[in-house]
Amino acid sequence: MSGRWMLVAGALLGALGVMSGAFGAHALQGTMSEQARGWYATAVNYHAGHALALFACGLLSLHPAATGRRRWLHIAGICFACGTLVFSGSLYTMALTGLKTLGMITPLGGLLLILAWLSLASAASRLPDD
């Protein structure tokens, strides 16, 4: 599996993050409670930041020094993609629908994001020093 999927997925998640932020700032202005706006803002922040992290995993996996470390980069990429979908997706849904029971799966997305960062750290720690 190549790093191309992480580049494409990271770029698409980034575009969706910008669209979600714009939608929240313009179309939803004045239609949500303060709590729902907080959920939505948190979703957008994590969404955009982790789209960049996924894209960075894709870039790093293309580097010749990443040979032999790509497995950790792929694990990180999968966890960034799934974690963003679960974490931000559950918050978006809570904000837009008021279904607070979805808050029960939000920490699973957070756990996937933590695992992604740890996998990325593992891959980076194995890179040569030069």
C-alpha positions as CSV (number, residue, x, y, z in Angstrom):
1,M,0.0,0.0,0.0
2,S,1.4,3.4,-1.0
3,G,1.4,6.6,0.9
4,R,-0.7,8.1,-1.9
5,W,-4.0,7.2,-0.2
6,M,-2.9,9.2,2.9
7,L,-2.1,12.2,0.7
8,V,-5.5,12.0,-1.1
9,A,-7.4,11.3,2.1
10,G,-5.6,14.1,4.0
11,A,-6.3,16.6,1.3
12,L,-9.9,15.6,1.1
13,L,-10.3,15.7,4.8
14,G,-8.7,19.2,4.8
15,A,-11.1,20.4,2.1
16,L,-14.1,19.0,4.1
17,G,-12.7,20.7,7.2
18,V,-12.7,24.1,5.5
19,M,-16.2,23.5,4.2
20,S,-17.4,22.5,7.6
21,G,-15.9,25.5,9.2
22,A,-17.4,27.8,6.6
23,F,-20.8,26.1,7.0
24,G,-20.7,26.5,10.7
25,A,-19.6,30.2,10.5
26,H,-22.2,31.2,7.9
27,A,-25.1,28.8,7.5
28,L,-25.5,27.8,11.1
29,Q,-24.9,31.2,12.7
30,G,-27.6,31.8,15.2
31,T,-29.3,28.4,14.9
32,M,-27.4,26.4,17.6
33,S,-27.2,26.5,21.3
34,E,-23.9,27.6,22.9
35,Q,-23.1,24.0,23.8
36,A,-23.8,22.8,20.2
37,R,-21.6,25.6,18.8
38,G,-18.8,24.4,21.1
39,W,-19.1,20.9,19.9
40,Y,-19.1,22.0,16.3
41,A,-16.0,24.3,16.8
42,T,-14.1,21.4,18.5
43,A,-15.0,19.1,15.6
44,V,-13.8,21.6,13.1
45,N,-10.5,22.2,15.0
46,Y,-9.7,18.5,15.4
47,H,-10.9,17.7,11.8
48,A,-8.6,20.3,10.2
49,G,-5.6,19.6,12.4
50,H,-5.7,15.9,11.9
51,A,-6.2,16.2,8.1
52,L,-2.8,17.9,8.1
53,A,-1.3,15.2,10.2
54,L,-2.7,12.5,7.8
55,F,-1.2,14.4,4.9
56,A,2.1,14.6,6.7
57,C,2.1,10.8,7.2
58,G,1.6,10.5,3.4
59,L,4.5,12.8,2.7
60,L,6.8,11.1,5.1
61,S,5.9,7.7,3.7
62,L,7.3,8.8,0.3
63,H,10.7,9.7,1.7
64,P,13.4,7.1,1.0
65,A,14.4,7.1,4.7
66,A,11.0,5.8,5.6
67,T,11.7,2.4,4.1
68,G,11.1,-0.2,6.8
69,R,9.0,2.3,8.8
70,R,6.1,2.6,6.5
71,R,4.1,0.1,8.5
72,W,4.0,2.5,11.4
73,L,3.1,5.4,9.1
74,H,0.2,3.3,7.6
75,I,-1.0,2.5,11.1
76,A,-0.8,6.2,12.0
77,G,-2.6,7.1,8.8
78,I,-5.4,4.6,9.4
79,C,-5.8,5.8,13.0
80,F,-5.8,9.5,11.9
81,A,-8.4,8.9,9.3
82,C,-10.7,6.7,11.4
83,G,-10.1,8.8,14.6
84,T,-11.1,12.0,12.8
85,L,-14.2,10.5,11.3
86,V,-15.3,9.1,14.7
87,F,-14.2,12.0,16.9
88,S,-15.3,14.9,14.7
89,G,-18.1,13.0,13.1
90,S,-19.8,12.3,16.4
91,L,-19.4,15.9,17.5
92,Y,-20.8,17.3,14.2
93,T,-23.7,14.9,14.5
94,M,-24.3,15.9,18.2
95,A,-24.2,19.6,17.3
96,L,-26.5,19.3,14.3
97,T,-29.0,16.8,15.7
98,G,-28.8,17.2,19.5
99,L,-28.3,13.4,19.9
100,K,-26.1,13.5,23.0
101,T,-25.9,9.7,23.2
102,L,-23.3,9.9,20.4
103,G,-21.0,11.4,22.9
104,M,-20.3,7.9,24.1
105,I,-18.3,7.1,20.9
106,T,-16.4,10.4,20.8
107,P,-13.7,9.1,23.2
108,L,-13.1,6.2,20.9
109,G,-12.2,8.6,18.2
110,G,-9.9,10.4,20.6
111,L,-8.2,7.1,21.5
112,L,-7.6,6.4,17.8
113,L,-6.1,9.9,17.4
114,I,-3.8,9.3,20.4
115,L,-2.8,5.9,18.8
116,A,-2.1,7.7,15.5
117,W,0.3,10.2,17.2
118,L,2.1,7.4,19.0
119,S,2.4,5.4,15.8
120,L,3.8,8.5,14.1
121,A,6.3,9.0,16.9
122,S,7.3,5.4,16.6
123,A,7.9,5.8,12.9
124,A,9.8,9.0,13.4
125,S,12.0,7.6,16.1
126,R,13.2,4.9,13.7
127,L,14.4,7.4,11.1
128,P,18.1,7.8,10.6
129,D,19.8,10.9,12.2
130,D,21.3,12.2,9.0
